[in-house]
Amino acid sequence: MTDKNLDENTLKRGLKSRHLIMIAIGGCIGDGLFLATGNTLNVAGGFGAMLAYTIIGIMVYFMINSLGEMSVYLPISGSFSTYSSKYVNPAFGFAIGWNYWFSWAIVTGIEIVVAAILMSYWFPTVPMVIWSILFCAILLVINLFSARAYGETEYWFASLKILAVIIFIIVGILMIAGVVGNPPKTGLSNFTAYGGLFPNGFIGVIACMFTAVYAFLGTEIIGIAGGESAEPEKNIPKAVKTVFWRILLFYVGAIFVMGALLPYKDASVLVSPFTVIFKYAGIPFADSLMNFVVLTAVLSCANSGLYASSRMLYSIALEGKAPRVFIKVNSRGVPVPAVLLSASLGGFAFLTNFMGADQVYIILVSASGLATVFSWLGISLSHYRFRGWLTKRGINLDTLKFKAKWYPFGPILTAFVCICTIAGTIIDKNSRMTAVFGIPTFIILVAVGMYLQRKGRFNELSDEELRGQSNEIG
């Protein structure tokens, strides 16, 4: 690829520090916390759910450190797909990239449909298709304008979600202490009642680890967004360092409150545990309040999904793994063809109107979660090989501007948990069908990648060419 082509088809580094940090914080606060935790509590109980989320949270902490180290060294929108190609194998990177793009493109459409369903709570007579078209148009405008527009929108989305979770935890602790509200149970008795700490055994914990993965889906977007960060060497480490405390406070803290106040038998994916507990607290208009919060969360997820899928499609096209039309960008550095295709693919989500909402939701949680696990596996393998790649080229590790903690324990633990989680999809009946189709599909993508690699279809770009994918804004 010539320098001229790189100059004509480059992204813009328009994301500031506050954007990247909020993308990192808000990336995993979505319907995975507000809705999917109901299913987790039902399957594993309060203590089992806390354990499942803690295990996955620790793994995510090491994963995001691995991604941060590579992203600071090589900040590009292809992120873990490019790293998988460069440090593991081009065919493996091909599979990671396409798998991730397809997952987020579909999830984007699904979240738009969910947002339309939520609007029907306030406006039951308005056809949901009207809301779907409206939200799709709004998100398209945001993502076609600039990366900074996406970052600014996500900044405010994340702020609202964080505020809701903090209020929930504070109110919940007061309820546990018996200061406010009228919950059916106070104190910590729900953690030992109705079958003990693990009502469905440790198998229930393993099954819930997969749902926990979905809850943290989006954390890895920090690597993709790093490719359009104004100062990646400073901003990416700042965002990475927020992850552990976010996990500890927002997920483990919130699930502790849920488990203490809500018997696991009463929890489900159909009703947000947040809504139920706010009702117990006597907060007026709890249904409308949480409907608004969940609406914000799903629109945030759709916004992030459209951004992540379009940038991934742009990057794999730049490397010869997708049609070259998707490397075209406008004057603001936005890959317009990639954005439009990613948005249009989400239209298939309207097929969910012909199925039960709760079953569709769990299936989609499983599908997007499986794709995410493969991406995290790619990050861990890439990081392990990345260190060896640096050593072979005589690059001193002390020169790295950001180093992941506890190497090689971190990537090894991440890979182990990812493999166990993939195997665990067979255990959970709700995700079993996804595993039957998702695992062979990934293997087929690797095989297609190997075929295209032998045919010489992939572009091997140097570090300088890869860094040239993004330019500073003048």
C-alpha positions as CSV (number, residue, x, y, z in Angstrom):
1,M,0.0,0.0,0.0
2,T,1.4,3.4,-1.0
3,D,1.8,6.4,1.2
4,K,-0.7,8.2,-1.0
5,N,-3.4,5.6,-0.3
6,L,-2.7,5.8,3.4
7,D,-3.1,9.6,3.4
8,E,-6.4,9.4,1.5
9,N,-7.9,6.8,3.8
10,T,-6.9,7.6,7.3
11,L,-9.0,8.1,10.4
12,K,-8.8,11.2,12.6
13,R,-7.5,11.2,16.2
14,G,-10.4,13.1,17.7
15,L,-11.0,11.3,21.0
16,K,-9.8,13.1,24.1
17,S,-8.8,11.7,27.4
18,R,-12.2,12.2,29.0
19,H,-13.9,10.4,26.0
20,L,-11.6,7.4,26.2
21,I,-12.0,7.1,30.0
22,M,-15.8,7.2,29.8
23,I,-15.8,4.8,26.9
24,A,-13.8,2.4,29.2
25,I,-16.0,3.0,32.2
26,G,-19.3,3.0,30.3
27,G,-18.4,0.2,27.9
28,C,-19.4,-2.6,30.3
29,I,-22.4,-0.8,32.0
30,G,-25.3,-1.8,29.9
31,D,-28.2,-4.2,29.8
32,G,-25.7,-6.8,30.9
33,L,-25.9,-5.2,34.3
34,F,-29.5,-3.8,34.2
35,L,-31.2,-6.9,32.8
36,A,-29.0,-10.0,32.4
37,T,-28.1,-10.0,36.1
38,G,-31.6,-11.2,36.7
39,N,-30.9,-14.4,34.9
40,T,-27.5,-14.7,36.7
41,L,-29.1,-14.4,40.1
42,N,-31.8,-17.0,39.2
43,V,-29.2,-19.5,38.0
44,A,-26.4,-19.1,40.5
45,G,-27.9,-17.3,43.5
46,G,-26.5,-14.1,45.0
47,F,-23.2,-15.4,46.2
48,G,-22.7,-17.6,43.1
49,A,-23.4,-14.6,40.9
50,M,-20.9,-12.5,42.8
51,L,-18.3,-15.2,42.4
52,A,-18.9,-15.6,38.7
53,Y,-18.6,-11.9,38.0
54,T,-15.5,-11.6,40.2
55,I,-13.8,-14.4,38.3
56,I,-14.6,-12.8,35.0
57,G,-13.8,-9.4,36.3
58,I,-10.3,-10.4,37.4
59,M,-9.8,-12.0,34.0
60,V,-11.0,-8.8,32.2
61,Y,-8.6,-6.7,34.3
62,F,-5.6,-8.7,33.0
63,M,-7.1,-8.8,29.5
64,I,-7.4,-5.0,29.3
65,N,-3.9,-4.6,30.6
66,S,-2.6,-6.9,27.8
67,L,-4.6,-4.9,25.3
68,G,-3.4,-1.6,26.8
69,E,0.2,-2.6,26.4
70,M,-0.2,-3.5,22.7
71,S,-2.4,-0.5,22.0
72,V,0.0,2.0,23.4
73,Y,2.8,0.5,21.4
74,L,0.7,0.3,18.2
75,P,-2.5,2.4,18.6
76,I,-4.7,1.3,15.6
77,S,-8.5,0.8,15.1
78,G,-7.9,-2.8,14.0
79,S,-6.7,-3.4,17.5
80,F,-6.8,-7.1,18.6
81,S,-7.7,-8.3,15.1
82,T,-4.5,-6.8,13.8
83,Y,-2.5,-7.9,16.8
84,S,-3.8,-11.5,16.3
85,S,-2.7,-11.3,12.6
86,K,0.7,-9.8,13.4
87,Y,1.7,-11.8,16.4
88,V,-0.2,-15.1,16.2
89,N,-1.4,-15.8,12.6
90,P,-3.0,-13.9,9.8
91,A,-5.8,-16.5,9.4
92,F,-6.5,-16.3,13.1
93,G,-6.7,-12.5,12.9
94,F,-9.0,-12.8,9.9
95,A,-11.4,-14.9,12.0
96,I,-11.2,-12.6,15.0
97,G,-12.0,-9.5,12.9
98,W,-14.9,-10.9,11.0
99,N,-16.4,-12.6,14.0
100,Y,-16.2,-9.4,16.1
101,W,-17.6,-7.3,13.3
102,F,-20.6,-9.6,12.7
103,S,-21.4,-9.8,16.4
104,W,-21.4,-6.1,17.0
105,A,-23.3,-5.3,13.8
106,I,-26.1,-7.7,14.8
107,V,-26.1,-6.5,18.5
108,T,-26.4,-2.9,17.2
109,G,-29.7,-3.7,15.5
110,I,-30.9,-5.8,18.4
111,E,-30.3,-2.9,20.9
112,I,-32.2,-0.5,18.6
113,V,-35.2,-2.9,18.6
114,V,-34.9,-3.2,22.5
115,A,-34.9,0.6,22.7
116,A,-38.1,0.7,20.6
117,I,-39.7,-1.9,22.9
118,L,-38.8,0.3,25.9
119,M,-40.4,3.4,24.3
120,S,-43.6,1.4,23.9
121,Y,-43.9,1.6,27.7
122,W,-44.6,5.3,27.5
123,F,-46.1,5.4,24.0
124,P,-48.0,2.0,23.5
125,T,-50.0,3.2,20.5
126,V,-46.9,4.2,18.4
127,P,-45.6,1.4,16.2
128,M,-42.2,0.2,17.4
129,V,-40.9,0.3,13.8
130,I,-41.2,4.2,14.0
131,W,-38.9,4.3,17.1
132,S,-36.5,1.8,15.5
133,I,-36.1,4.0,12.4
134,L,-35.8,7.1,14.5
135,F,-33.0,5.7,16.7
136,C,-31.2,4.2,13.8
137,A,-31.2,7.5,12.0
138,I,-29.9,9.4,15.1
139,L,-27.1,6.9,15.7
140,L,-26.2,7.0,12.0
141,V,-25.9,10.8,12.1
142,I,-23.7,10.6,15.2
143,N,-21.4,8.0,13.7
144,L,-21.2,9.6,10.3
145,F,-20.2,13.0,11.7
146,S,-16.9,12.2,13.5
147,A,-15.2,10.0,16.1
148,R,-15.4,13.0,18.4
149,A,-19.2,13.0,18.1
150,Y,-19.3,9.4,19.1
151,G,-17.0,10.0,22.0
152,E,-19.0,13.0,23.2
153,T,-22.3,11.1,23.0
154,E,-20.9,8.1,24.8
155,Y,-19.4,10.4,27.5
156,W,-22.9,11.6,28.5
157,F,-24.5,8.1,28.1
158,A,-21.9,6.7,30.4
159,S,-22.3,9.5,32.9
160,L,-26.0,8.8,33.3
161,K,-25.4,5.1,33.7
162,I,-22.7,5.6,36.3
163,L,-25.0,7.9,38.3
164,A,-27.8,5.4,38.2
165,V,-25.5,2.6,39.5
166,I,-24.1,4.7,42.3
167,I,-27.5,5.7,43.5
168,F,-28.6,2.1,43.3
169,I,-25.7,0.9,45.5
170,I,-26.2,3.6,48.1
171,V,-30.0,3.0,48.3
172,G,-29.4,-0.8,48.4
173,I,-26.9,-0.5,51.3
174,L,-29.4,1.6,53.3
175,M,-32.1,-1.0,52.6
176,I,-29.9,-3.8,53.8
177,A,-29.3,-1.9,57.0
178,G,-33.0,-1.5,57.4
179,V,-32.9,2.3,57.2
180,V,-35.2,2.8,54.2
181,G,-37.7,0.9,52.1
182,N,-39.7,-2.3,52.8
183,P,-37.9,-5.2,51.1
184,P,-39.1,-8.8,51.7
185,K,-35.7,-9.6,53.2
186,T,-33.1,-7.4,54.8
187,G,-29.6,-8.2,56.1
188,L,-27.7,-11.0,54.4
189,S,-30.1,-14.0,54.8
190,N,-30.7,-14.4,51.0
191,F,-27.1,-15.5,50.6
192,T,-27.7,-18.6,52.7
193,A,-31.5,-19.2,52.3
194,Y,-33.3,-21.3,49.6
195,G,-30.6,-23.9,49.1
196,G,-27.5,-22.3,50.5
197,L,-24.7,-20.3,48.8
198,F,-24.9,-22.3,45.5
199,P,-28.6,-23.2,45.0
200,N,-27.7,-25.0,41.7
201,G,-24.3,-26.1,42.6
202,F,-21.0,-24.8,41.2
203,I,-22.3,-25.8,37.7
204,G,-24.6,-22.8,38.1
205,V,-21.7,-20.5,38.7
206,I,-19.9,-21.9,35.6
207,A,-23.0,-21.4,33.5
208,C,-23.3,-17.8,34.8
209,M,-19.7,-17.0,33.9
210,F,-20.9,-16.8,30.3
211,T,-23.5,-14.2,31.1
212,A,-20.9,-12.3,33.1
213,V,-18.8,-12.2,29.9
214,Y,-21.7,-10.5,28.1
215,A,-21.9,-8.0,30.9
216,F,-18.3,-6.9,30.3
217,L,-18.7,-6.9,26.5
218,G,-17.5,-3.6,25.2
219,T,-14.5,-3.2,27.5
220,E,-12.3,-4.1,24.7
221,I,-13.6,-1.2,22.6
222,I,-10.9,0.9,24.4
223,G,-8.4,-0.8,22.1
224,I,-10.3,0.2,19.0
225,A,-11.0,3.7,20.2
226,G,-7.3,4.0,21.0
227,G,-6.7,4.2,17.2
228,E,-8.5,7.5,17.2
229,S,-7.3,8.9,20.5
230,A,-5.5,12.2,20.4
231,E,-2.8,11.1,22.7
232,P,-2.8,7.3,23.0
233,E,0.4,7.1,25.0
234,K,-1.3,9.1,27.8
235,N,-5.0,8.4,27.4
236,I,-5.0,4.6,27.0
237,P,-3.1,3.9,30.3
238,K,-5.5,6.3,32.1
239,A,-8.5,4.4,30.8
240,V,-7.0,1.0,31.5
241,K,-6.2,1.9,35.1
242,T,-9.9,2.6,35.8
243,V,-11.1,-0.9,34.9
244,F,-10.4,-2.8,38.1
245,W,-12.1,-0.3,40.4
246,R,-15.0,0.0,38.0
247,I,-15.5,-3.8,38.0
248,L,-15.2,-4.0,41.8
249,L,-17.7,-1.1,42.5
250,F,-20.2,-1.3,39.7
251,Y,-20.7,-5.0,39.2
252,V,-19.7,-6.8,42.3
253,G,-21.2,-4.0,44.5
254,A,-24.4,-3.9,42.5
255,I,-24.8,-7.7,42.5
256,F,-24.1,-7.8,46.3
257,V,-27.1,-5.5,46.8
258,M,-29.3,-7.5,44.4
259,G,-28.4,-10.8,46.1
260,A,-29.0,-9.4,49.5
261,L,-32.4,-7.9,48.7
262,L,-33.8,-10.2,46.0
263,P,-34.4,-13.9,46.5
264,Y,-32.9,-15.8,43.6
265,K,-36.2,-17.5,42.8
266,D,-37.8,-14.2,42.1
267,A,-35.2,-12.9,39.7
268,S,-35.4,-13.2,35.9
269,V,-34.4,-11.5,32.7
270,L,-37.9,-10.2,32.2
271,V,-37.7,-7.6,35.0
272,S,-34.7,-5.6,35.9
273,P,-33.5,-6.2,39.5
274,F,-32.9,-2.5,39.6
275,T,-36.6,-1.8,39.0
276,V,-37.7,-4.3,41.7
277,I,-35.4,-3.0,44.3
278,F,-36.2,0.7,43.6
279,K,-39.8,-0.3,44.1
280,Y,-39.0,-1.9,47.5
281,A,-37.2,1.3,48.4
282,G,-40.4,3.3,47.8
283,I,-38.9,5.4,45.1
284,P,-41.7,7.0,43.1
285,F,-42.0,6.2,39.4
286,A,-39.4,3.4,39.7
287,D,-40.6,1.7,36.5
288,S,-40.3,4.9,34.4
289,L,-37.0,5.8,36.0
290,M,-35.4,2.4,35.3
291,N,-37.0,2.3,31.8
292,F,-35.2,5.5,31.1
293,V,-31.9,4.2,32.5
294,V,-32.1,1.0,30.5
295,L,-33.1,2.9,27.4
296,T,-29.9,5.0,27.9
297,A,-27.9,1.8,28.3
298,V,-29.1,0.1,25.2
299,L,-28.7,3.2,23.0
300,S,-25.2,3.5,24.4
301,C,-24.6,-0.1,23.5
302,A,-26.0,0.4,20.0
303,N,-23.8,3.6,19.6
304,S,-20.7,1.7,20.7
305,G,-21.6,-1.3,18.5
306,L,-21.9,0.8,15.4
307,Y,-18.6,2.5,16.1
308,A,-16.7,-0.7,16.9
309,S,-18.1,-2.7,14.0
310,S,-17.4,0.0,11.4
311,R,-13.8,0.5,12.6
312,M,-13.2,-3.2,12.7
313,L,-14.5,-3.5,9.1
314,Y,-12.4,-0.6,8.0
315,S,-9.2,-2.1,9.5
316,I,-9.6,-5.6,8.2
317,A,-10.3,-4.1,4.7
318,L,-7.1,-2.1,5.0
319,E,-5.3,-5.4,5.6
320,G,-6.9,-7.1,2.6
321,K,-9.3,-9.2,4.7
322,A,-12.4,-7.4,3.4
323,P,-13.4,-5.6,0.2
324,R,-11.3,-2.4,-0.3
325,V,-14.4,-0.2,-0.6
326,F,-14.6,-0.3,3.1
327,I,-11.3,1.6,3.5
328,K,-12.9,4.8,2.1
329,V,-13.2,7.7,4.6
330,N,-14.8,11.1,4.3
331,S,-13.1,14.4,5.0
332,R,-13.8,14.0,8.7
333,G,-12.0,10.7,8.8
334,V,-15.2,8.6,9.1
335,P,-15.3,5.2,7.2
336,V,-18.7,5.9,5.6
337,P,-19.1,2.6,3.7
338,A,-18.2,0.6,6.8
339,V,-20.6,2.5,8.9
340,L,-23.5,2.1,6.4
341,L,-23.0,-1.7,6.0
342,S,-22.7,-2.2,9.8
343,A,-25.9,-0.3,10.3
344,S,-27.8,-2.1,7.6
345,L,-26.9,-5.5,8.8
346,G,-28.6,-4.7,12.1
347,G,-31.9,-4.7,10.1
348,F,-32.0,-8.4,10.5
349,A,-32.7,-7.8,14.2
350,F,-36.3,-7.0,13.3
351,L,-36.8,-10.8,12.9
352,T,-36.8,-10.9,16.7
353,N,-40.4,-9.6,16.7
354,F,-41.5,-13.1,15.7
355,M,-40.0,-14.8,18.8
356,G,-40.4,-14.6,22.5
357,A,-38.6,-11.5,23.9
358,D,-36.9,-13.3,26.8
359,Q,-35.7,-16.3,24.7
360,V,-34.4,-14.0,22.0
361,Y,-32.6,-11.9,24.6
362,I,-30.8,-14.8,26.1
363,I,-29.8,-16.2,22.7
364,L,-28.4,-12.9,21.7
365,V,-26.5,-12.5,25.0
366,S,-24.9,-15.9,24.3
367,A,-24.1,-15.1,20.6
368,S,-22.4,-11.8,21.4
369,G,-20.8,-13.2,24.5
370,L,-19.2,-16.1,22.5
371,A,-17.8,-13.7,19.9
372,T,-16.4,-11.6,22.7
373,V,-14.7,-14.6,24.4
374,F,-12.9,-15.4,21.1
375,S,-11.8,-11.8,20.9
376,W,-10.4,-11.9,24.4
377,L,-8.7,-15.2,23.7
378,G,-7.1,-13.5,20.7
379,I,-5.9,-10.6,22.9
380,S,-4.3,-13.0,25.4
381,L,-2.5,-15.1,22.8
382,S,-1.4,-11.9,20.9
383,H,0.1,-10.4,24.1
384,Y,2.0,-13.6,25.0
385,R,3.5,-13.7,21.5
386,F,4.0,-9.9,21.4
387,R,6.6,-10.0,24.2
388,G,8.5,-12.7,22.3
389,W,8.2,-10.6,19.1
390,L,9.8,-7.7,20.8
391,T,12.6,-9.8,22.3
392,K,13.4,-11.3,18.9
393,R,13.8,-7.8,17.4
394,G,16.1,-6.6,20.2
395,I,13.5,-4.1,21.6
396,N,14.1,-3.5,25.3
397,L,10.9,-4.1,27.3
398,D,11.9,-1.2,29.5
399,T,11.3,1.2,26.6
400,L,7.5,0.3,26.6
401,K,5.5,3.3,27.7
402,F,2.9,1.0,29.3
403,K,3.6,-2.5,30.6
404,A,0.9,-5.0,31.6
405,K,1.1,-6.2,35.2
406,W,2.0,-9.8,36.2
407,Y,3.2,-11.0,32.7
408,P,3.0,-13.9,31.8
409,F,0.4,-14.8,34.4
410,G,-2.1,-12.3,33.1
411,P,-2.4,-13.6,29.5
412,I,-2.2,-17.2,30.6
413,L,-5.0,-16.8,33.1
414,T,-7.1,-14.9,30.5
415,A,-6.6,-17.7,27.9
416,F,-7.5,-20.4,30.5
417,V,-10.7,-18.7,31.6
418,C,-11.7,-18.0,28.0
419,I,-11.2,-21.6,27.0
420,C,-13.2,-22.8,30.1
421,T,-16.0,-20.3,29.3
422,I,-16.2,-21.5,25.7
423,A,-16.5,-25.0,27.0
424,G,-19.0,-23.9,29.5
425,T,-21.4,-22.8,26.8
426,I,-22.2,-26.5,26.4
427,I,-23.4,-26.6,30.0
428,D,-25.9,-23.8,29.9
429,K,-29.0,-24.9,28.0
430,N,-29.7,-21.3,26.9
431,S,-26.3,-20.9,25.3
432,R,-25.9,-24.5,24.0
433,M,-27.4,-23.8,20.6
434,T,-25.1,-20.7,20.2
435,A,-22.1,-22.9,20.9
436,V,-23.2,-25.5,18.4
437,F,-23.2,-22.9,15.7
438,G,-20.7,-20.3,17.0
439,I,-17.7,-22.6,17.6
440,P,-17.8,-24.3,14.2
441,T,-18.4,-21.0,12.5
442,F,-15.2,-19.6,14.1
443,I,-13.3,-22.7,13.0
444,I,-14.6,-22.2,9.4
445,L,-13.5,-18.6,9.5
446,V,-10.0,-19.7,10.4
447,A,-10.0,-22.2,7.6
448,V,-11.2,-19.5,5.1
449,G,-8.4,-17.2,6.4
450,M,-5.8,-19.9,5.9
451,Y,-7.0,-20.4,2.3
452,L,-6.9,-16.7,1.5
453,Q,-3.5,-16.4,3.2
454,R,-2.1,-19.1,0.9
455,K,-3.5,-17.2,-2.1
456,G,-1.6,-14.1,-1.0
457,R,-4.8,-12.0,-0.5
458,F,-3.7,-10.3,2.8
459,N,-1.6,-7.1,3.0
460,E,1.3,-7.3,5.4
461,L,1.6,-3.8,6.8
462,S,4.6,-2.5,8.7
463,D,4.3,-0.8,12.0
464,E,4.7,2.6,10.3
465,E,2.0,1.8,7.8
466,L,-0.4,0.6,10.6
467,R,0.3,3.7,12.6
468,G,-0.6,5.7,9.5
469,Q,-4.2,4.6,9.7
470,S,-4.9,7.6,11.9
471,N,-3.8,11.2,11.7
472,E,-3.9,14.1,14.2
473,I,-6.6,16.7,13.7
474,G,-5.2,19.9,12.5
